[in-house]
Amino acid sequence: MKLFAAERARLRSLPQLTVDSIIAVTILVLCMGSLMLVGPMESMGEKPTTPFTYVLLLFLTLPVAFRRRYPVQVFLVVLVAMGFYEALGYGGVNADFFGPIVALYSVIVYGPRRFAPWAPIAVLVAVSFAIPFEMPPDWTFGNFVAQLVNIVVLVGLVWFVSDTVRQRREQARELAAKNLELEQARDELARQAVADERVRIARELHDVVAHSMSVIAVQSGVGRMIIATQPEEAAKALANIEQTSRSSLNEMRRILSVLRSGDETEGSLEPAPTLLEVDHLLAQMRSAGMRVELAVRGERGEVPAGVDLSAYRIIQEALTNVIKHAGFAQAAVTIEYEPSALVVEVVDDGRGAAAMALVGATDVSADAVPPGALGTPGLLGPHGLKGSGNGLVGMRERAAVYGGEVVAGPRSGGGFCVRARLPYDGAPA
């Protein structure tokens, strides 16, 4: 079996025209050998062999070499040659039927689908008209029927085999096409997953770095100003800087750990922060000089982890913006657990509106915000300034992932308000 498998593999490696030419020449040799060795059977009414007999044999066999490239044309040429061969009464043991059988198989397998049901009928019609010419003088109708039945069985067998091969080839092509589509879809999903992961990592890094660097900048500035007069307070500022730096470093290690190979477990594997740790975040902000209060409304139920993390990051980014743009303002953080959504709000009384007007932020128009949004008529624009567009984009993206929204902008009475609503069962955008 291994020997036959090797031979089949070798044949498949040959060009199709070469293989078909070998088949055509083989059929020609068999037909001529049958005609030469057996000769015409005069008792059966067969006529003596002439040069035209061999010409017809050439037309019966050699066109098979092009059976895959021109299946319909080859079938018609061979069928006409067979008709002349039978009508002229030339003999040989089935010398005129090897080529038509191969041509019939080829037109069904390789030809247009519409020719498949008509090709066997054409063969049967041609044979029906040719049989009387090759029958002996004393033939009867019973002999005709018997001969026709044999031809019908042979043609039916060839049609069945050919149609089965054609169906399997079509199924193989369809399967290959589907596999190609699946591979393309898989590659597209992989590319999209990589892009989404990059966005997520960039957003996480921005939140961590922006928040921590803002706290460190404020603390270092305070420490520099009071180190000569209040060394104890300066020492506290340095301690806060150290603690914030270590905390942000651990978070960065956790975020970047997803870029490592699967088996690596070095570095910080601390869980992502949640709203249960918001007191620690507020303590950092207070140590940076911000006066911030926390109010929690409603009962905390089963909050999805992604919603929890997104809410934490939105609060973190909003408070970071207060430090960067509102100075030593007073802020209030409200966390409200609704039955179907989580609402977080950060309000400050700083000079953010003036700073925003100074840089000309026009990201959100007044018309885009519903009247009375957040209870502050005239609310417009994002809390993040143009200089911190990544923060604004980050907040909006986090909310959009869970079907939520962020409304942010200056309040009519001064200061800023950022309000985000994150549904628990929101579909990803």
C-alpha positions as CSV (number, residue, x, y, z in Angstrom):
1,M,0.0,0.0,0.0
2,K,2.8,2.4,0.8
3,L,4.3,1.7,-2.7
4,F,1.0,2.5,-4.4
5,A,0.6,5.7,-2.2
6,A,4.1,6.8,-3.3
7,E,3.2,6.2,-7.0
8,R,-0.1,8.2,-6.6
9,A,1.8,11.0,-5.0
10,R,4.3,11.0,-7.9
11,L,1.5,11.1,-10.4
12,R,-0.1,14.0,-8.6
13,S,3.1,16.0,-8.9
14,L,3.1,15.7,-12.7
15,P,1.4,18.4,-14.8
16,Q,-2.2,17.6,-15.6
17,L,-1.6,17.7,-19.4
18,T,1.2,15.1,-19.0
19,V,-1.0,12.7,-17.0
20,D,-3.9,13.1,-19.4
21,S,-1.6,12.6,-22.4
22,I,-0.3,9.3,-20.8
23,I,-4.0,8.2,-20.4
24,A,-4.8,9.1,-24.0
25,V,-1.8,7.2,-25.4
26,T,-2.6,4.2,-23.2
27,I,-6.2,4.1,-24.5
28,L,-4.9,4.4,-28.1
29,V,-2.5,1.5,-27.6
30,L,-5.2,-0.7,-26.1
31,C,-7.7,0.1,-28.9
32,M,-5.1,-0.5,-31.6
33,G,-3.9,-3.7,-29.9
34,S,-7.4,-5.0,-29.7
35,L,-8.1,-4.2,-33.3
36,M,-4.8,-5.8,-34.5
37,L,-4.8,-8.9,-32.3
38,V,-8.5,-9.8,-32.5
39,G,-9.3,-8.2,-35.9
40,P,-12.8,-7.7,-37.3
41,M,-15.3,-10.4,-36.6
42,E,-17.0,-10.8,-39.9
43,S,-19.5,-13.2,-38.4
44,M,-20.7,-10.3,-36.3
45,G,-21.0,-8.1,-39.4
46,E,-17.9,-6.1,-38.7
47,K,-16.1,-4.6,-41.7
48,P,-12.4,-5.1,-42.5
49,T,-9.9,-2.6,-41.1
50,T,-8.9,0.3,-43.3
51,P,-6.6,3.3,-42.8
52,F,-9.7,5.4,-42.0
53,T,-10.3,3.0,-39.1
54,Y,-7.1,4.1,-37.4
55,V,-7.9,7.8,-38.1
56,L,-11.1,7.4,-36.3
57,L,-9.3,5.7,-33.4
58,L,-7.0,8.7,-33.2
59,F,-10.1,10.9,-32.8
60,L,-11.6,8.5,-30.3
61,T,-8.5,8.5,-28.0
62,L,-6.0,11.4,-28.4
63,P,-8.5,14.3,-27.5
64,V,-8.6,12.7,-24.0
65,A,-5.3,14.5,-23.4
66,F,-7.3,17.8,-23.1
67,R,-10.2,16.4,-21.1
68,R,-9.8,18.7,-18.2
69,R,-9.1,21.9,-20.1
70,Y,-11.8,21.4,-22.7
71,P,-14.1,18.7,-21.3
72,V,-17.2,19.6,-23.4
73,Q,-15.3,19.9,-26.7
74,V,-13.4,16.6,-26.1
75,F,-16.7,14.8,-25.3
76,L,-18.4,16.0,-28.5
77,V,-15.4,15.1,-30.7
78,V,-15.1,11.6,-29.2
79,L,-18.9,11.1,-29.4
80,V,-19.0,12.0,-33.1
81,A,-16.0,9.8,-33.8
82,M,-17.7,6.9,-32.0
83,G,-20.8,7.4,-34.0
84,F,-18.9,7.2,-37.3
85,Y,-16.9,4.2,-36.1
86,E,-20.1,2.3,-35.2
87,A,-22.0,3.4,-38.3
88,L,-19.2,2.2,-40.6
89,G,-19.2,-1.2,-38.8
90,Y,-15.5,-1.3,-37.8
91,G,-14.6,-4.0,-35.3
92,G,-12.4,-4.6,-32.3
93,V,-13.2,-5.6,-28.8
94,N,-14.8,-2.4,-27.4
95,A,-12.1,-0.5,-29.3
96,D,-14.5,2.4,-29.8
97,F,-15.8,2.7,-26.3
98,F,-12.7,3.3,-24.1
99,G,-12.3,6.9,-25.2
100,P,-16.0,7.8,-24.9
101,I,-16.2,6.4,-21.3
102,V,-13.2,8.6,-20.2
103,A,-14.7,11.6,-22.1
104,L,-18.1,11.0,-20.4
105,Y,-16.4,10.9,-16.9
106,S,-14.5,14.0,-17.7
107,V,-17.4,16.1,-18.9
108,I,-19.4,15.3,-15.8
109,V,-16.5,15.9,-13.4
110,Y,-14.8,18.9,-15.0
111,G,-17.4,20.4,-17.3
112,P,-20.2,22.9,-16.5
113,R,-22.8,21.5,-14.2
114,R,-25.6,21.9,-16.8
115,F,-24.0,19.3,-19.1
116,A,-23.8,16.6,-16.4
117,P,-27.4,15.2,-16.8
118,W,-27.3,15.5,-20.6
119,A,-24.0,13.8,-21.4
120,P,-25.2,10.2,-20.5
121,I,-28.3,10.8,-22.5
122,A,-26.3,11.9,-25.5
123,V,-24.2,8.7,-25.3
124,L,-27.2,6.5,-25.1
125,V,-28.9,8.2,-28.1
126,A,-25.7,7.9,-30.1
127,V,-25.3,4.2,-29.2
128,S,-29.0,3.4,-29.9
129,F,-28.6,4.7,-33.5
130,A,-25.2,2.9,-33.9
131,I,-26.1,-0.5,-32.5
132,P,-28.1,-1.6,-35.6
133,F,-25.0,-1.0,-37.8
134,E,-22.8,-3.4,-35.8
135,M,-25.4,-6.1,-35.2
136,P,-25.0,-9.4,-37.3
137,P,-27.4,-9.9,-40.2
138,D,-29.6,-12.3,-38.2
139,W,-30.0,-10.0,-35.3
140,T,-33.4,-9.7,-33.5
141,F,-35.0,-7.1,-31.5
142,G,-34.1,-9.1,-28.4
143,N,-30.4,-8.8,-29.3
144,F,-30.9,-5.0,-29.7
145,V,-32.5,-4.7,-26.3
146,A,-29.9,-6.9,-24.6
147,Q,-27.1,-4.8,-26.1
148,L,-28.8,-1.6,-25.2
149,V,-29.3,-2.7,-21.6
150,N,-25.6,-3.5,-21.3
151,I,-24.8,0.0,-22.6
152,V,-27.3,1.6,-20.2
153,V,-25.8,-0.2,-17.2
154,L,-22.3,0.8,-18.2
155,V,-23.2,4.4,-18.8
156,G,-25.2,4.6,-15.6
157,L,-22.3,3.2,-13.6
158,V,-19.9,5.8,-15.2
159,W,-22.4,8.6,-14.5
160,F,-22.8,7.5,-10.8
161,V,-19.1,7.4,-10.2
162,S,-18.5,10.7,-12.1
163,D,-21.3,12.5,-10.2
164,T,-20.0,11.2,-6.9
165,V,-16.5,12.5,-7.6
166,R,-17.9,15.8,-8.7
167,Q,-19.9,16.3,-5.6
168,R,-16.9,15.4,-3.4
169,R,-14.7,17.9,-5.3
170,E,-17.4,20.6,-4.9
171,Q,-17.6,19.8,-1.2
172,A,-13.9,20.0,-0.9
173,R,-13.8,23.4,-2.6
174,E,-16.6,24.7,-0.4
175,L,-14.8,23.4,2.7
176,A,-11.6,25.0,1.6
177,A,-13.4,28.3,1.0
178,K,-15.0,28.1,4.4
179,N,-11.7,27.3,6.0
180,L,-10.2,30.3,4.3
181,E,-13.0,32.5,5.5
182,L,-12.6,31.2,9.0
183,E,-8.9,31.7,8.9
184,Q,-9.4,35.3,7.7
185,A,-12.0,35.9,10.4
186,R,-9.7,34.4,13.0
187,D,-6.9,36.6,11.9
188,E,-9.2,39.6,11.9
189,L,-10.4,38.8,15.4
190,A,-6.8,38.3,16.5
191,R,-5.8,41.7,15.1
192,Q,-8.9,43.3,16.7
193,A,-8.0,41.7,20.0
194,V,-4.5,43.0,19.8
195,A,-5.7,46.5,19.0
196,D,-8.3,46.4,21.8
197,E,-5.6,45.2,24.2
198,R,-3.3,47.9,23.2
199,V,-6.0,50.5,23.8
200,R,-6.8,49.0,27.2
201,I,-3.1,48.9,28.2
202,A,-2.6,52.5,27.0
203,R,-5.7,53.6,28.9
204,E,-4.5,51.8,32.1
205,L,-1.0,53.3,31.8
206,H,-2.3,56.8,31.2
207,D,-4.6,56.6,34.3
208,V,-1.8,55.3,36.5
209,V,0.9,57.6,35.3
210,A,-1.2,60.7,35.0
211,H,-2.7,60.3,38.5
212,S,0.6,59.3,40.2
213,M,2.7,62.0,38.5
214,S,0.1,64.6,39.3
215,V,0.2,63.7,43.0
216,I,4.0,63.5,43.0
217,A,4.3,66.9,41.2
218,V,2.1,68.6,43.8
219,Q,3.8,66.9,46.7
220,S,7.3,67.7,45.5
221,G,6.3,71.3,44.9
222,V,4.9,71.6,48.4
223,G,7.9,69.9,49.9
224,R,10.3,72.2,48.0
225,M,8.5,75.3,49.3
226,I,8.3,74.3,53.0
227,I,11.4,72.2,53.4
228,A,13.3,75.1,55.0
229,T,10.5,76.3,57.3
230,Q,8.5,73.0,58.0
231,P,10.9,70.1,57.6
232,E,8.4,67.7,59.3
233,E,5.7,68.5,56.7
234,A,8.3,68.2,53.9
235,A,9.2,64.8,55.2
236,K,5.5,63.8,55.1
237,A,5.4,65.0,51.5
238,L,8.4,62.9,50.6
239,A,6.9,59.9,52.3
240,N,3.7,60.4,50.3
241,I,5.8,60.7,47.1
242,E,7.5,57.4,48.0
243,Q,4.2,55.6,48.7
244,T,2.6,56.9,45.6
245,S,5.6,56.0,43.5
246,R,5.6,52.4,44.9
247,S,1.9,52.1,44.4
248,S,2.0,53.3,40.8
249,L,5.0,51.1,40.1
250,N,3.1,48.0,41.3
251,E,0.2,48.9,39.1
252,M,2.4,49.4,36.1
253,R,4.0,46.0,36.7
254,R,0.5,44.4,36.9
255,I,-0.6,46.1,33.7
256,L,2.6,45.2,31.8
257,S,2.5,41.6,33.0
258,V,-0.1,40.9,30.3
259,L,2.6,41.5,27.7
260,R,4.8,38.7,29.0
261,S,4.8,35.2,27.8
262,G,2.1,32.9,29.3
263,D,4.3,31.0,31.8
264,E,6.0,34.1,33.3
265,T,4.7,35.0,36.7
266,E,7.3,37.4,37.9
267,G,6.3,40.9,39.0
268,S,3.2,42.2,40.8
269,L,0.1,40.2,40.4
270,E,-2.1,42.3,42.6
271,P,-5.8,42.4,41.6
272,A,-7.1,45.4,39.8
273,P,-8.4,48.2,42.1
274,T,-12.1,48.5,42.8
275,L,-14.4,51.0,44.4
276,L,-13.9,49.2,47.7
277,E,-10.4,50.7,47.6
278,V,-11.5,54.2,46.8
279,D,-10.7,55.4,50.4
280,H,-7.1,54.6,49.7
281,L,-7.3,56.8,46.5
282,L,-8.9,59.6,48.4
283,A,-6.2,59.4,51.1
284,Q,-3.6,59.9,48.4
285,M,-5.4,63.0,47.1
286,R,-5.7,64.4,50.7
287,S,-2.0,63.8,51.2
288,A,-1.5,65.9,48.0
289,G,-3.4,68.8,49.6
290,M,-6.8,68.3,48.2
291,R,-9.9,68.4,50.4
292,V,-12.1,65.6,49.2
293,E,-15.2,64.0,50.7
294,L,-16.9,60.7,49.9
295,A,-20.6,59.9,49.9
296,V,-21.9,56.4,49.1
297,R,-25.6,55.9,48.3
298,G,-27.5,52.7,48.0
299,E,-26.4,49.2,48.8
300,R,-23.6,47.6,46.9
301,G,-24.7,44.4,45.3
302,E,-23.1,42.3,42.6
303,V,-21.1,44.8,40.6
304,P,-19.4,43.4,37.5
305,A,-15.7,43.6,37.8
306,G,-15.2,45.6,34.6
307,V,-17.8,48.2,35.7
308,D,-16.2,48.4,39.1
309,L,-12.7,49.0,37.6
310,S,-14.0,51.5,35.1
311,A,-15.8,53.5,37.8
312,Y,-12.6,53.5,39.9
313,R,-10.5,54.7,37.0
314,I,-13.0,57.5,36.1
315,I,-12.9,58.8,39.6
316,Q,-9.1,58.6,39.6
317,E,-8.9,60.5,36.3
318,A,-11.4,63.1,37.4
319,L,-9.5,63.8,40.7
320,T,-6.3,63.9,38.8
321,N,-7.7,66.6,36.6
322,V,-8.8,68.5,39.7
323,I,-5.2,68.6,40.9
324,K,-3.8,69.6,37.5
325,H,-6.4,72.2,36.6
326,A,-8.2,73.3,39.8
327,G,-5.3,73.6,42.2
328,F,-6.1,73.1,45.9
329,A,-9.8,72.8,45.3
330,Q,-12.4,71.1,47.4
331,A,-13.9,68.0,45.8
332,A,-16.8,65.7,46.5
333,V,-17.0,62.1,45.3
334,T,-20.4,60.4,45.2
335,I,-20.9,56.7,44.5
336,E,-24.5,55.7,43.9
337,Y,-25.4,52.0,43.6
338,E,-28.6,51.9,41.5
339,P,-30.5,48.6,41.0
340,S,-29.3,48.4,37.4
341,A,-26.4,50.8,37.1
342,L,-23.5,52.3,38.9
343,V,-23.3,56.1,39.0
344,V,-20.2,58.0,40.1
345,E,-19.8,61.8,40.3
346,V,-16.9,64.0,41.1
347,V,-17.6,67.7,41.8
348,D,-15.0,70.4,42.6
349,D,-15.3,74.1,43.4
350,G,-12.0,75.0,41.8
351,R,-11.0,77.4,38.9
352,G,-11.3,74.7,36.3
353,A,-13.8,76.8,34.2
354,A,-11.4,79.6,33.9
355,A,-8.6,77.3,32.9
356,M,-10.8,75.6,30.4
357,A,-11.8,78.9,28.9
358,L,-8.1,79.9,28.8
359,V,-7.1,76.9,26.6
360,G,-10.2,77.2,24.5
361,A,-11.7,73.8,25.1
362,T,-14.6,73.2,22.9
363,D,-15.0,69.4,22.8
364,V,-18.6,69.3,23.7
365,S,-21.1,72.0,22.8
366,A,-23.8,73.2,25.1
367,D,-26.4,71.8,22.7
368,A,-25.0,68.3,23.0
369,V,-25.8,68.2,26.8
370,P,-29.4,67.7,27.9
371,P,-30.8,70.6,29.8
372,G,-30.3,70.2,33.6
373,A,-27.8,67.4,33.2
374,L,-26.2,66.7,36.6
375,G,-28.4,69.3,38.1
376,T,-26.2,72.1,36.7
377,P,-27.9,74.1,34.0
378,G,-25.5,75.3,31.3
379,L,-23.2,72.3,31.6
380,L,-20.9,72.1,28.7
381,G,-17.6,70.5,27.6
382,P,-15.5,67.7,29.0
383,H,-13.7,67.9,32.3
384,G,-10.4,67.0,30.7
385,L,-8.7,69.9,28.9
386,K,-7.3,69.7,25.4
387,G,-3.9,69.2,27.0
388,S,-5.2,66.0,28.6
389,G,-7.3,64.6,25.8
390,N,-6.2,61.1,26.6
391,G,-7.9,61.3,30.0
392,L,-11.2,62.5,28.4
393,V,-11.0,59.8,25.8
394,G,-10.1,57.2,28.4
395,M,-13.2,58.1,30.5
396,R,-15.5,58.0,27.6
397,E,-14.1,54.7,26.3
398,R,-14.4,53.1,29.6
399,A,-18.0,54.1,29.9
400,A,-18.8,53.2,26.3
401,V,-17.5,49.7,26.7
402,Y,-20.3,48.9,29.1
403,G,-23.0,50.9,27.3
404,G,-22.6,53.9,29.7
405,E,-21.9,57.6,29.2
406,V,-19.9,60.3,30.8
407,V,-21.1,63.9,31.0
408,A,-18.5,66.4,32.2
409,G,-18.0,70.2,32.2
410,P,-18.0,73.4,34.2
411,R,-20.9,74.2,36.6
412,S,-22.8,77.4,36.4
413,G,-21.8,78.2,40.0
414,G,-18.1,77.5,39.4
415,G,-16.0,74.5,39.4
416,F,-16.4,71.2,37.5
417,C,-18.6,68.2,37.6
418,V,-18.0,64.8,36.1
419,R,-20.8,62.3,36.1
420,A,-20.7,58.7,34.7
421,R,-23.4,56.1,34.6
422,L,-22.4,52.5,33.9
423,P,-25.2,50.0,33.4
424,Y,-24.5,46.5,34.9
425,D,-25.7,44.7,31.9
426,G,-24.7,47.2,29.2
427,A,-23.7,45.7,25.9
428,P,-20.2,46.6,24.9
429,A,-20.1,49.3,22.3
